[in-house]
Amino acid sequence: MLRQLGPGQTWGGVYFSASGDATETKGQPLFHFSRRRDHVLFTFSAADWRCLKESFSAVLERPEIRSVLDHLSLEYGEI
């Protein structure tokens, strides 16, 4: 979801949803992430969203995390 969501797009999961607001604030789009259960909403600037994407990508490529995710993928399917 982090890799694919861009301005003007939406994403919906079982527990969370997200959208990229094409309407710009201060020349930058906003990204919204919400928990469906209670509608808690986090809004990120384009720069913060990019930083979040880069941070998650770096963590998910770490060997100790990659091995756990590979094991879970074998057990439960695609993660």
Secondary structure, DSSP 8 states (H G I E B T S, - for coil): -TTT--TT-EEE-SSEEEEEEEEEETTEEEEEEEETTTTEEEEEEHHHHHHHHHHHHHHHTSHHHHHHHHHHHHHHS--
